[in-house]
Amino acid sequence: MKKRILRIVLIAIGVLGLIWFLTPFAVGRIMNLGNGTGAVIMALIIAYGAFMPKINQAIKKLYAKKIGKVILTGILIIVVAVISLAGVETAFMIKAAAAKPSENATVVVLGCRAYGSRPSIMLASRLDAAYEYLTEHPDAICIVSGGQGPDESMPEAECMYLYLTEKGIAPERIYQENRSTSTRENLLFSQEIIEAVGLNPEIAIVTNEYHEYRAGMVADALEMEYSAVPARTPLWLFPTYYIRELYGIIYEWVL
């Protein structure tokens, strides 16, 4: 009876998780390493719940053999290592997102997908966070950073500029950096504007909470003094981008 309940629970968790990871694709055609990985994990949980007796029996038979013990031990070590690594990365993410900005830092808003003059959900969340900081710090200056992708009708920086000015931020408080195509270029080109115009070299990086750590790593490499103004990611999108960010951090570590 207990095993049956466990199987039902696992299948339920897998189905709900699968829906959670596939919703971004169904709603916004968002498909990346994040929800791809999540969907695979949830599918495996469903399969295990559905075929638990057969799978457990197969594992016992395999473990009875010497080579089987080696294989299963290796798999267990890999799983533990992956979970531990994800835990370490998550701790770094949380710490980075908690770095409070100083008064009147130069706000650097990192670009994200835009649909013409309309920001995507993720970009709008960043702009709303920037707006809140700029409203609370009326002397702060902002740099909106983002180039124009092949499927975008205007640079992301222009879209961000329009969004903030329409919400009431004075145009003279906003500089546009419209050449960048990556986080590294976002910060590098923004640094050039800061030096050319003579803005406060201490920056407040505005990006989604999961991305603050990796953005900070880039800022460190550029020898920039930085803090965080994290934007909240909608819950239905968070798992997808969180898992993708785990890959991104590993890439940044080994780059």
C-alpha positions as CSV (number, residue, x, y, z in Angstrom):
1,M,0.0,0.0,0.0
2,K,2.8,2.4,1.0
3,K,4.6,1.7,-2.3
4,R,1.5,2.3,-4.3
5,I,1.0,5.7,-2.6
6,L,4.7,6.5,-3.2
7,R,4.2,5.7,-6.9
8,I,1.2,7.9,-7.1
9,V,3.0,10.7,-5.4
10,L,6.0,10.4,-7.8
11,I,3.8,10.4,-10.8
12,A,1.8,13.4,-9.6
13,I,5.1,15.3,-8.9
14,G,6.4,14.4,-12.3
15,V,3.2,15.4,-14.1
16,L,2.9,18.8,-12.3
17,G,6.6,19.4,-12.8
18,L,6.4,18.6,-16.5
19,I,3.5,21.0,-16.9
20,W,5.5,23.7,-15.0
21,F,8.6,23.3,-17.3
22,L,6.6,23.1,-20.5
23,T,4.3,26.1,-19.8
24,P,6.9,28.6,-21.0
25,F,7.0,26.8,-24.3
26,A,3.2,26.6,-24.6
27,V,2.7,30.2,-23.6
28,G,5.7,32.0,-25.1
29,R,7.5,29.4,-27.3
30,I,10.4,29.5,-24.8
31,M,12.5,26.4,-25.1
32,N,16.1,26.2,-23.7
33,L,18.4,24.0,-21.7
34,G,16.5,25.0,-18.6
35,N,13.0,23.6,-19.4
36,G,14.6,20.9,-21.6
37,T,16.5,19.6,-18.6
38,G,13.6,20.0,-16.3
39,A,11.2,18.2,-18.6
40,V,13.7,15.2,-18.9
41,I,14.0,15.0,-15.1
42,M,10.2,15.1,-14.7
43,A,9.7,12.4,-17.4
44,L,12.2,10.2,-15.6
45,I,10.3,10.7,-12.3
46,I,7.1,9.7,-14.0
47,A,8.7,6.7,-15.6
48,Y,10.1,5.5,-12.2
49,G,6.7,6.0,-10.5
50,A,4.9,4.1,-13.2
51,F,7.4,1.2,-13.5
52,M,8.9,1.2,-10.0
53,P,8.7,-2.6,-9.3
54,K,10.3,-3.5,-12.6
55,I,13.0,-0.8,-12.3
56,N,13.8,-1.8,-8.7
57,Q,14.1,-5.4,-9.7
58,A,16.4,-4.5,-12.6
59,I,18.5,-2.5,-10.2
60,K,18.8,-5.4,-7.8
61,K,19.9,-7.8,-10.5
62,L,22.4,-5.3,-11.8
63,Y,23.8,-4.6,-8.3
64,A,24.3,-8.3,-7.8
65,K,27.0,-8.2,-10.4
66,K,30.5,-6.7,-9.9
67,I,30.3,-4.5,-12.9
68,G,26.8,-3.5,-12.0
69,K,27.9,-2.3,-8.6
70,V,30.6,-0.2,-10.3
71,I,28.0,1.3,-12.7
72,L,25.4,2.1,-10.1
73,T,28.0,3.5,-7.7
74,G,29.3,5.7,-10.5
75,I,25.8,6.9,-11.3
76,L,25.1,7.7,-7.6
77,I,28.3,9.7,-7.3
78,I,27.4,11.7,-10.4
79,V,23.9,12.4,-9.1
80,V,25.2,13.5,-5.7
81,A,27.9,15.7,-7.3
82,V,25.4,17.4,-9.6
83,I,23.0,18.1,-6.7
84,S,25.9,19.4,-4.6
85,L,27.1,21.6,-7.4
86,A,23.6,23.0,-8.0
87,G,23.4,23.7,-4.3
88,V,26.7,25.7,-4.3
89,E,25.6,27.7,-7.3
90,T,22.3,28.5,-5.7
91,A,24.0,29.7,-2.6
92,F,26.1,32.1,-4.7
93,M,23.0,33.3,-6.6
94,I,21.2,34.1,-3.3
95,K,24.2,35.9,-1.9
96,A,24.7,38.0,-5.1
97,A,21.1,39.0,-5.3
98,A,21.2,40.2,-1.7
99,A,24.0,42.7,-2.3
100,K,22.3,46.0,-1.5
101,P,23.2,48.9,-3.8
102,S,24.6,52.2,-2.5
103,E,22.9,55.5,-2.8
104,N,22.8,56.9,-6.3
105,A,24.9,54.2,-8.0
106,T,24.9,54.2,-11.8
107,V,22.1,51.8,-12.7
108,V,22.9,49.4,-15.5
109,V,19.9,47.5,-16.9
110,L,20.9,44.4,-18.7
111,G,18.9,43.8,-21.9
112,C,16.6,41.0,-22.7
113,R,14.2,40.0,-25.5
114,A,12.0,42.9,-26.8
115,Y,9.1,42.8,-29.2
116,G,9.4,46.1,-31.0
117,S,8.7,48.8,-28.4
118,R,7.2,46.2,-26.1
119,P,9.5,44.5,-23.6
120,S,9.2,40.8,-22.9
121,I,8.0,39.7,-19.5
122,M,11.6,39.2,-18.3
123,L,12.7,42.6,-19.6
124,A,9.7,44.4,-18.1
125,S,10.5,42.9,-14.7
126,R,14.0,44.4,-14.9
127,L,12.7,47.7,-16.0
128,D,10.2,47.8,-13.2
129,A,13.0,47.1,-10.7
130,A,15.1,49.9,-12.3
131,Y,12.2,52.3,-12.1
132,E,11.7,51.6,-8.4
133,Y,15.4,52.3,-7.7
134,L,15.5,55.4,-9.9
135,T,12.3,56.8,-8.2
136,E,13.8,56.2,-4.7
137,H,17.1,57.8,-5.8
138,P,16.3,60.9,-7.9
139,D,20.0,61.7,-8.5
140,A,20.9,58.3,-9.9
141,I,21.6,57.9,-13.6
142,C,20.7,54.9,-15.7
143,I,22.2,53.1,-18.6
144,V,19.9,50.8,-20.5
145,S,22.0,48.2,-22.3
146,G,21.0,46.0,-25.2
147,G,21.6,45.7,-28.9
148,Q,19.2,44.7,-31.7
149,G,18.8,41.0,-32.4
150,P,18.0,39.6,-35.9
151,D,14.3,39.2,-34.9
152,E,13.9,42.6,-33.2
153,S,12.7,45.7,-34.9
154,M,14.7,48.1,-32.7
155,P,17.5,47.9,-30.2
156,E,16.6,46.6,-26.8
157,A,18.1,49.8,-25.3
158,E,15.6,51.9,-27.2
159,C,12.7,49.8,-26.0
160,M,13.9,50.1,-22.5
161,Y,14.4,53.9,-22.8
162,L,10.8,54.3,-24.1
163,Y,9.4,52.1,-21.2
164,L,11.2,54.1,-18.5
165,T,10.4,57.5,-20.0
166,E,6.7,56.6,-20.4
167,K,6.7,55.7,-16.7
168,G,8.0,59.2,-15.9
169,I,11.8,58.8,-15.7
170,A,13.4,62.0,-17.1
171,P,15.1,61.3,-20.5
172,E,18.3,63.1,-19.4
173,R,18.8,60.5,-16.7
174,I,19.0,57.6,-19.2
175,Y,21.9,56.7,-21.5
176,Q,21.4,54.1,-24.2
177,E,24.0,51.5,-24.9
178,N,22.7,49.8,-28.1
179,R,25.5,47.6,-29.4
180,S,25.8,44.7,-26.9
181,T,24.8,41.2,-27.6
182,S,25.9,39.5,-24.3
183,T,26.2,40.2,-20.6
184,R,29.9,40.8,-21.0
185,E,29.3,43.4,-23.7
186,N,26.4,44.9,-21.7
187,L,28.8,45.7,-18.9
188,L,31.9,46.5,-21.1
189,F,30.1,49.0,-23.3
190,S,28.3,50.5,-20.3
191,Q,31.7,50.9,-18.6
192,E,32.9,52.9,-21.7
193,I,29.9,55.2,-21.3
194,I,30.5,55.7,-17.6
195,E,34.2,56.6,-18.3
196,A,33.4,58.9,-21.3
197,V,30.6,60.8,-19.5
198,G,32.1,60.8,-16.0
199,L,29.3,58.9,-14.3
200,N,29.6,57.3,-10.8
201,P,31.8,54.2,-11.5
202,E,29.9,52.2,-8.8
203,I,27.2,50.4,-10.6
204,A,23.9,48.7,-9.6
205,I,23.3,45.8,-11.9
206,V,19.6,45.4,-12.7
207,T,18.8,41.9,-13.9
208,N,16.7,38.9,-12.7
209,E,17.7,37.5,-9.3
210,Y,19.1,34.3,-10.7
211,H,21.4,36.2,-13.1
212,E,23.0,38.6,-10.6
213,Y,25.8,36.2,-9.6
214,R,27.0,35.6,-13.2
215,A,26.6,39.2,-14.1
216,G,28.7,40.0,-11.0
217,M,31.4,37.6,-12.2
218,V,31.7,39.5,-15.4
219,A,31.8,42.8,-13.6
220,D,34.6,41.5,-11.4
221,A,36.5,40.5,-14.5
222,L,36.1,44.1,-15.8
223,E,37.2,45.4,-12.4
224,M,33.9,47.2,-11.8
225,E,32.5,48.0,-8.4
226,Y,29.0,46.7,-8.3
227,S,25.9,45.8,-6.3
228,A,22.6,44.3,-7.2
229,V,19.0,45.5,-8.0
230,P,17.4,42.2,-8.6
231,A,14.2,41.8,-10.6
232,R,11.7,39.1,-9.6
233,T,11.1,36.4,-12.1
234,P,7.5,35.2,-12.6
235,L,7.1,31.9,-10.8
236,W,5.9,30.1,-13.9
237,L,9.2,31.1,-15.7
238,F,11.6,30.8,-12.8
239,P,12.5,27.0,-12.9
240,T,13.2,27.2,-16.6
241,Y,15.6,30.2,-16.3
242,Y,17.1,29.0,-13.0
243,I,18.2,25.7,-14.4
244,R,19.5,27.3,-17.6
245,E,21.5,29.7,-15.4
246,L,23.2,26.7,-13.6
247,Y,24.6,25.8,-17.0
248,G,25.6,29.4,-17.6
249,I,27.5,29.7,-14.3
250,I,29.5,26.5,-15.0
251,Y,30.3,27.9,-18.5
252,E,31.5,31.2,-16.9
253,W,33.6,29.3,-14.3
254,V,35.5,27.3,-17.0
255,L,35.7,30.1,-19.5
